[in-house]
Amino acid sequence: MAQNKSVIAGRYELGKVLGTGGMADVYAAHDSVSGQKVALKLLNEELASNLKFRERFKQEARASASMVHPNIVRVLDAGEDTYLDDAGVEHTRSYLVMENVDGLELSKLVARGALKVTEAIRVAAELLSAVEYAHNAGIVHRDIKPSNIMLTRSGNVKILDFGIARAVSDTFDDLAVTTSILGTAAYFSPEQAKGQKVDARTDIYAIGIVLFEMLTGKVPFGGDTAVAVAHQHIHAQPVAPSSLNPKVSPALDAVVSKALSKAKTQRYQTTTAFGRALGEAAAGRVPAAPTPPSPVEELLGPISEPALAYTPTVNTELPADFAFLFGTDPQTAPTLIEPEQFRPPVKRVVAIVGVVALIFGAIMGMGLWVATLQPANLFPASTVTVPQLNNVTVSKAEAQLKDLGFITSQVVENSATTDKGKVIRTDPPKGTVVDPGSPIILFVSAGKTEVEVPQVADMTVPDATIQLEAAGFKVGTVTEGHSPSYSAGLVISTTPSLGTKLIQGSKVNLLVSDGKIEIPDLRGMSVTDANNVLSTLSITPTVQADTGCPKAATPTVKTQSVSPGVVPQGTNITITYCAG
């Protein structure tokens, strides 16, 4: 039966419009069942008419509803209903119900300029905490940006729209269409810009962009089209935030630079690592060194020119409650020794180019000299062949090389395949013919290294196995369990959990979804509590009033259409309460 246009699902009474976007309008609403004030996101009709998107939207909304974290806006309900327009035509609309947050979007705040460095760090830390919780639950946001981040009047962070970007990207392949729905490509990762597979490190890149914007009041990349912005994400190097805000320390520059690495493997691999580095920088300590540059970049600096930071045109009046985010920092970030140098001085470049030219000249001369040699007598009669020493103890290897007249030295490194104290390889390698007395480097195993358990949630078991083995782990037990948000056959979680450090070769157990959930006995619960319980199972019940029994002071569940027990995901359930 069609519903009144101003009431959604027979219970949510629409109030004023809180915001609009390419995907939906957000309303203040009143839930007549629970009596709560909520925020309701109503999808535009073009999206609501796309069946594939509606199904993905409902699936992601169910997954989001299971997350309970102080920095994540709680999803309370999601579904579809209908209404009749003035001509009597029936329309379908999809909606998402969220907790009401009294605050402002971060986008309206950074539009005024840079936040205090201390506040930017604090907001980023809370954001990382929320995203870490989601990643541990196997959910990647994919669309972290200031308009999806709320700050309450006390300054607390609340992030919303988990999973919505996945529903969009799984439905629409075209970058221009995707950005027209989500709103901007300014926070896209290079892999999103290329249409490649995303993972938790995609969110880390986006948080790096948000941190850059909070520190400077600008985004690092911008342009007239989504394609132009995507090109910069893939190819351009961002400027150092300190070049736009002198209160930003070189340590913070380094943190942002690593978070914005083009290659996923060179970014922070987890939000935990990102947060740790941010804490070090906030305390005035230089975080762990980023991934070393290539030889050419080491000589000449970044290959591509730095992009100019881009400022969107937005005007926002600032309520007095949020003034603490701005103004002069009581403590600016400490000055550190040897700040990172993003591009070398001109004199240094000229000197390096000269050295490179000399090296190339020497190599060319060496090549001409070698070309004049005759093939005979290349190896004197006294030459020796480097022996096979792999997996030999270092003491035996040194003794054997000493007997052959070699000079030895050692380099210790971790190895997943060679036992501690044994030789991994030699330089020159085995079989090389050299003169007696030549130096031989022994690479000696320090044993297996500790590696963080990678993100494998939402993968099939074969894909998760590939990911774990690539990190040096073995797959242990594979156990099935119930899940409201992961389809049958997909990994729910690992034991030990994501980000835990283990010795390479350790076993990682997988919990895999059987596509089922367990319905509890709801009878005797308040309707509100029953709704909350079912929402954690990604179920939105149909609530019906039973006028055949006396009305209670608090609406209480009388019957449930599905008996307690294990049922398939998404099972429809109707609960009744007395209203006579």
C-alpha positions in Angstrom: 0.0 0.0 0.0 1.3 3.4 -0.9 2.4 5.7 1.9 2.0 9.4 2.5 4.9 11.3 0.9 5.9 13.0 4.2 6.1 9.8 6.2 8.6 7.0 5.4 7.8 3.4 6.1 4.8 4.4 8.2 7.0 5.6 11.1 9.5 8.3 10.0 8.0 11.8 9.8 10.1 14.0 7.6 11.2 17.4 8.9 13.5 20.0 7.4 16.2 19.3 4.8 19.6 19.0 6.5 21.6 18.6 3.3 21.5 17.6 -0.4 23.9 15.8 -2.7 24.2 13.9 -6.0 23.0 10.7 -4.3 20.4 11.7 -1.7 18.7 14.4 0.4 19.1 14.2 4.2 16.2 15.1 6.4 15.6 15.7 10.1 13.0 13.1 11.0 11.0 11.8 14.0 10.6 8.1 14.6 7.1 7.6 15.8 7.8 4.1 17.1 10.9 4.8 19.2 10.2 8.5 19.8 13.7 9.4 18.7 14.9 12.3 16.6 16.8 10.8 13.7 18.5 11.8 10.4 17.0 10.1 7.3 18.8 9.9 3.9 16.4 9.6 1.0 18.0 8.4 -2.2 17.2 10.3 -5.4 14.7 8.5 -7.7 17.2 7.8 -10.4 19.3 5.7 -8.0 16.2 4.2 -6.3 15.0 3.0 -9.7 18.2 1.1 -10.3 17.5 -2.4 -9.0 21.2 -3.5 -8.9 22.1 -0.4 -6.8 19.1 -0.8 -4.5 20.2 -4.4 -3.7 23.8 -3.3 -3.1 22.6 -0.4 -1.0 20.5 -2.6 1.3 23.4 -5.1 1.7 25.9 -2.4 2.6 23.4 -0.7 4.9 22.9 -4.0 6.8 26.7 -4.3 7.2 27.0 -0.7 8.4 24.2 -1.3 11.0 26.3 -3.8 12.8 29.0 -1.3 13.6 28.9 0.4 17.1 31.7 2.9 17.7 31.8 6.3 19.3 33.2 7.9 16.1 30.8 6.2 13.6 27.3 7.5 13.0 25.0 4.6 13.8 22.8 3.2 11.1 19.4 2.4 12.7 17.3 1.3 9.8 17.2 1.0 6.0 14.6 -0.1 3.4 12.2 0.9 0.7 8.6 2.1 0.6 6.2 3.8 -1.9 4.2 7.0 -2.2 1.7 8.4 -4.6 2.4 11.7 -6.4 -0.3 14.3 -7.1 -1.2 12.4 -10.3 -1.8 9.2 -8.4 1.5 7.6 -9.8 3.2 5.3 -7.4 7.0 5.8 -6.7 9.5 3.6 -5.0 12.1 5.3 -2.7 15.0 3.9 -0.7 16.0 5.3 2.6 18.7 5.0 5.3 18.0 6.1 8.9 20.9 7.3 11.1 21.4 8.6 14.5 21.0 12.4 14.7 24.3 14.3 15.1 24.3 17.9 16.4 27.2 19.4 14.6 28.8 20.5 11.3 30.4 18.6 8.4 34.2 18.9 8.4 33.9 20.3 4.8 32.2 23.4 6.1 34.9 23.9 8.7 38.0 23.4 6.5 36.3 25.7 3.9 37.3 28.5 6.3 41.0 27.5 6.3 43.5 25.4 8.1 42.6 24.0 11.5 45.0 24.3 14.4 47.7 21.7 14.0 46.8 20.2 17.3 43.1 20.0 16.4 43.9 18.5 12.9 46.0 15.8 14.5 43.3 15.0 17.1 40.5 14.8 14.5 42.7 12.6 12.3 43.4 10.3 15.3 39.7 9.9 16.0 39.0 9.3 12.3 41.7 6.6 12.2 40.2 4.9 15.3 36.8 4.7 13.6 38.2 3.4 10.3 40.3 0.9 12.2 37.2 -0.5 13.8 35.5 -0.8 10.4 38.5 -2.4 8.8 38.6 -5.0 11.6 35.0 -5.7 10.8 36.0 -6.2 7.1 34.4 -2.9 5.9 36.3 -0.5 3.7 34.7 3.0 3.5 36.0 3.9 0.0 34.6 7.5 0.2 36.3 9.2 3.2 36.0 13.0 2.7 35.2 16.0 4.9 31.5 16.0 3.8 31.2 12.5 5.2 32.8 13.5 8.5 30.8 15.4 11.2 32.2 17.3 14.2 29.9 17.7 17.1 29.8 21.0 19.0 32.2 19.5 21.6 34.6 18.5 18.7 34.0 14.8 18.6 34.4 13.1 15.2 31.5 11.2 13.6 32.0 9.5 10.2 29.1 8.4 8.1 28.2 6.6 4.9 30.2 3.4 5.4 29.7 1.1 2.4 27.7 3.5 0.3 30.6 4.1 -2.0 30.9 0.4 -2.5 27.3 0.2 -3.6 28.0 3.0 -6.1 31.2 1.6 -7.5 29.8 -1.9 -7.8 26.9 -0.6 -9.8 28.5 2.1 -12.0 31.9 1.6 -13.8 32.3 5.0 -15.3 34.5 7.4 -13.3 32.5 10.5 -14.3 29.2 8.9 -13.3 30.7 7.7 -10.0 32.0 11.1 -9.0 28.8 12.8 -10.1 27.0 10.6 -7.5 29.6 10.7 -4.7 30.4 14.3 -5.3 34.1 14.7 -5.8 37.3 12.9 -7.0 39.5 15.1 -4.8 39.8 12.2 -2.2 40.1 9.3 -4.6 43.1 7.0 -4.3 45.3 6.3 -7.4 43.8 2.8 -7.5 40.3 4.1 -7.5 41.3 6.6 -10.3 42.6 3.6 -12.3 39.5 1.5 -11.7 41.6 -1.1 -9.7 40.7 -3.2 -6.7 40.6 -1.2 -3.4 41.3 -2.3 0.1 42.0 -0.8 3.6 44.9 1.2 2.2 42.5 3.1 0.0 41.0 4.6 3.1 44.4 5.4 4.4 45.2 7.5 1.3 41.9 9.4 1.7 42.6 10.1 5.4 46.0 11.4 4.2 44.1 13.8 1.9 41.8 14.9 4.7 44.7 15.5 7.0 46.5 17.5 4.3 43.3 19.7 4.0 42.9 20.2 7.7 46.6 21.3 8.0 46.4 23.7 5.0 42.8 24.5 4.2 43.4 23.1 0.7 43.2 19.7 -1.1 46.5 18.7 -2.8 44.9 17.9 -6.2 42.1 19.6 -8.0 40.8 20.3 -11.5 37.9 21.1 -13.8 36.9 17.5 -14.4 37.0 14.2 -12.5 39.5 12.9 -15.1 41.8 15.8 -14.6 41.8 15.2 -10.8 42.3 11.5 -11.3 45.3 12.1 -13.5 46.9 14.1 -10.7 46.2 11.4 -8.1 48.0 8.9 -10.4 50.9 11.1 -11.6 51.4 14.3 -9.6 53.3 14.7 -6.3 51.7 16.8 -3.6 53.4 19.8 -2.1 54.6 19.5 1.5 51.9 20.9 3.9 54.5 23.0 5.6 55.0 25.0 2.3 51.4 26.2 2.9 51.3 26.3 6.7 54.7 27.0 8.4 53.3 25.6 11.7 53.4 22.1 10.2 56.5 20.3 11.2 58.8 18.3 8.9 57.7 15.2 10.8 54.0 15.8 9.9 55.1 16.5 6.3 56.7 13.0 6.3 53.5 11.4 7.7 51.3 13.0 5.1 53.8 12.1 2.3 53.8 8.4 3.3 50.0 8.3 3.6 49.8 9.8 0.0 52.2 7.3 -1.6 51.0 6.4 -5.1 51.7 2.7 -4.6 49.5 1.0 -1.9 52.6 -1.0 -0.7 54.4 2.2 0.2 51.7 3.7 2.3 50.9 2.8 5.9 49.6 -0.7 5.7 47.2 -0.3 8.6 45.4 2.5 10.4 47.3 1.4 13.5 50.6 2.1 11.8 49.3 5.5 10.5 48.1 6.4 14.0 51.4 5.4 15.6 53.4 7.6 13.1 51.0 10.5 13.7 51.5 10.2 17.4 55.3 10.2 17.0 55.1 13.4 14.8 52.7 15.1 17.3 55.3 14.4 20.0 58.1 16.0 18.0 59.7 12.7 16.9 60.5 11.8 13.3 58.4 8.7 12.4 60.0 5.6 10.9 61.5 6.4 7.5 59.3 6.0 4.5 60.0 3.5 1.7 63.3 4.4 0.1 63.1 6.2 -3.2 64.3 4.7 -6.5 68.0 5.4 -7.4 66.9 8.1 -9.9 64.6 9.8 -7.4 67.3 9.5 -4.7 69.6 11.5 -7.0 67.2 14.0 -8.6 64.2 14.1 -6.3 60.6 13.2 -7.3 60.2 12.4 -11.0 57.0 14.4 -11.4 56.6 18.1 -10.5 54.6 18.8 -7.3 51.0 19.7 -7.9 49.6 23.0 -6.8 47.3 22.7 -3.8 43.7 23.4 -4.9 41.2 25.4 -2.9 37.4 24.8 -3.6 35.3 27.9 -3.4 33.0 27.5 -0.4 31.7 30.2 2.0 30.5 29.1 5.5 29.5 31.0 8.5 31.1 29.6 11.6 29.0 29.0 14.7 30.9 30.2 17.8 30.9 26.7 19.2 33.5 25.7 16.6 35.9 28.6 17.1 38.2 26.4 19.2 39.3 24.6 16.0 40.9 27.7 14.6 43.2 30.5 15.6 46.7 30.6 16.9 48.1 27.3 18.1 49.2 27.4 21.8 51.9 25.0 20.8 53.2 24.8 17.3 54.8 21.6 16.1 58.4 21.2 17.3 61.3 22.1 14.9 63.2 19.0 14.0 66.8 18.4 12.8 67.3 17.6 9.2 63.8 18.2 7.9 62.7 16.2 4.9 63.6 17.8 1.6 61.0 17.2 -1.0 63.0 18.5 -3.9 66.8 19.1 -4.1 68.3 22.6 -4.5 69.4 23.5 -8.0 73.1 23.4 -7.1 72.7 19.9 -5.8 71.0 18.8 -9.0 73.7 20.3 -11.2 76.4 18.6 -9.1 74.6 15.3 -9.2 74.1 15.5 -12.9 77.8 16.1 -13.3 78.6 13.1 -11.2 76.2 11.0 -13.2 77.8 12.1 -16.5 81.2 11.1 -15.2 79.9 7.7 -14.1 78.3 7.1 -17.5 81.6 8.2 -19.2 83.5 5.7 -17.1 81.1 3.0 -17.9 81.3 3.7 -21.6 85.1 3.7 -21.4 85.0 0.4 -19.5 82.7 -1.0 -22.3 85.3 0.0 -25.0 88.1 -1.6 -22.9 86.2 -4.9 -22.5 85.4 -5.0 -26.2 89.2 -5.0 -27.0 89.9 -8.0 -24.8 90.6 -11.4 -26.5 88.5 -14.4 -25.4 91.6 -16.3 -24.3 93.1 -16.1 -20.8 90.1 -14.3 -19.3 90.5 -16.4 -16.1 94.0 -17.0 -14.7 95.0 -20.5 -13.7 94.7 -19.6 -10.0 91.0 -18.5 -10.1 88.5 -20.1 -7.6 84.8 -20.8 -7.9 82.5 -19.5 -5.2 81.0 -22.7 -3.5 77.4 -23.5 -2.7 76.9 -22.4 0.9 73.1 -21.9 1.1 71.7 -23.3 4.5 75.3 -23.9 5.8 76.0 -22.6 9.3 77.9 -19.3 9.2 80.9 -20.8 11.0 81.3 -23.7 8.5 80.8 -21.3 5.6 83.5 -18.9 6.9 85.9 -21.8 7.5 85.3 -23.2 4.0 85.8 -19.8 2.3 89.0 -19.1 4.4 90.4 -22.4 3.2 89.8 -21.2 -0.4 91.6 -17.9 0.3 88.6 -15.6 0.4 88.1 -12.6 2.7 84.6 -12.8 4.3 82.1 -10.3 5.8 78.5 -10.7 7.0 75.2 -9.0 6.5 72.4 -10.2 8.8 68.8 -10.1 7.5 65.4 -11.8 8.2 64.4 -14.9 6.2 61.2 -16.8 6.1 62.9 -19.9 4.6 66.4 -20.1 6.1 67.0 -21.0 9.7 68.6 -18.5 12.0 72.5 -18.6 11.9 72.6 -20.2 8.4 73.7 -18.6 5.1 70.9 -17.4 2.8 73.1 -16.5 -0.1 76.5 -15.1 -1.0 77.7 -12.1 -3.1 79.2 -13.0 -5.5 76.7 -15.9 -5.9 77.6 -19.6 -6.0 79.4 -20.7 -9.2 81.0 -17.3 -9.8 84.7 -17.5 -10.8 86.9 -15.0 -8.9 90.5 -14.4 -7.9 91.8 -15.8 -4.6 91.7 -13.2 -1.9 88.5 -11.7 -3.3 85.9 -10.4 -0.7 82.8 -12.6 -0.3 79.7 -11.3 1.6 77.7 -13.9 3.5 74.0 -13.0 4.0 73.2 -14.7 7.3 69.6 -15.4 8.5 68.4 -13.7 11.6 65.3 -15.9 11.5 61.8 -15.2 10.4 60.5 -11.7 10.7 57.3 -10.5 12.2 54.6 -9.5 9.7 51.2 -8.0 10.2 48.2 -10.2 9.3 46.8 -8.6 6.1 43.2 -7.7 5.3 41.4 -10.7 3.9 37.8 -10.1 5.1 35.2 -10.1 2.4 37.4 -12.4 0.2 36.7 -16.0 -0.9 38.9 -18.6 0.8 41.1 -19.1 -2.3 41.7 -15.3 -2.6 42.4 -15.0 1.2 44.8 -18.0 0.9 46.8 -16.2 -1.8 46.9 -13.0 0.2 48.1 -14.7 3.4 50.7 -16.9 1.6 52.0 -13.8 -0.1 52.6 -12.3 3.3 54.5 -15.4 4.4 51.7 -17.1 6.4 50.0 -20.5 6.2 46.2 -21.0 6.3 45.2 -22.9 9.4 41.7 -24.0 10.2 38.7 -22.8 8.1 35.6 -22.6 10.3 32.1 -21.6 9.3 30.1 -19.1 11.3 27.0 -16.9 11.2 27.3 -13.3 9.8 24.6 -10.7 9.0 26.8 -8.9 6.5 29.1 -11.3 4.7 27.7 -13.5 2.0 28.1 -17.3 2.2 31.7 -18.4 1.5 33.3 -15.0 2.2 35.8 -14.6 5.1 34.4 -12.8 8.1 37.6 -12.5 10.2 40.9 -14.1 11.0 42.5 -15.4 14.2 44.8 -13.7 15.0 43.0 -10.5 13.9 44.0 -8.0 11.1 47.2 -6.1 11.9 48.5 -8.6 14.5 52.2 -9.2 14.1 53.2 -12.9 13.7 56.4 -14.7 12.7 56.3 -15.6 9.0 55.2 -19.2 8.5 52.7 -18.9 11.3 49.2 -20.2 10.7 46.2 -17.9 10.4 42.7 -19.3 11.0 39.8 -18.2 8.9 36.2 -17.7 10.0 33.9 -18.0 6.9 30.3 -17.0 6.6 27.7 -19.8 6.2 25.2 -17.2 4.9 23.0 -17.6 8.0 22.1 -15.7 11.2 20.5 -16.7 14.5 17.2 -15.1 15.4 16.8 -14.7 19.2 13.5 -14.8 21.1 12.2 -11.3 20.9 8.9 -11.8 22.8 8.7 -9.6 25.9 11.3 -7.1 24.6 10.3 -3.5 23.9 9.7 -2.8 20.2 12.7 -0.4 20.3 15.0 -3.1 21.8 13.8 -5.7 19.3 14.5 -3.3 16.5 18.0 -2.7 17.8 18.7 -6.4 18.1 17.5 -7.2 14.6 19.4 -4.2 13.2 22.6 -5.9 14.4 21.5 -8.9 12.3 20.9 -6.6 9.3 17.2 -7.2 9.5 14.6 -4.5 9.3 11.4 -6.0 10.8 7.8 -5.2 9.8 6.2 -3.9 12.9 2.4 -4.4 13.2 0.0 -3.3 15.9 -2.4 -5.9 17.4 -5.6 -4.2 18.5 -6.9 -7.5 20.0 -4.9 -7.1 23.1 -4.5 -4.3 25.7 -2.1 -1.6 25.0 1.0 -1.5 27.2 2.7 1.6 28.5 5.8 0.6 26.5 5.1 -1.1 23.1 6.3 -4.7 23.8 6.7 -7.6 21.3 3.9 -10.0 21.5 4.7 -12.3 18.6 7.4 -12.9 16.0 6.8 -14.5 12.6 10.1 -16.3 12.6 10.8 -18.7 15.5 14.1 -18.3 17.4 16.9 -20.2 15.7 19.2 -20.2 12.7 17.8 -18.8 9.4 19.2 -17.5 6.1 20.6 -13.9 5.9 18.0 -11.3 5.1 15.0 -13.4 6.4 11.9 -11.2 6.6 10.3 -11.0 10.0 7.2 -9.4 11.4 6.8 -8.5 15.0 3.5 -7.5 16.7 2.7 -5.4 19.8 -0.5 -4.9 21.7 -2.3 -1.6 20.8 -5.8 -2.3 21.9 
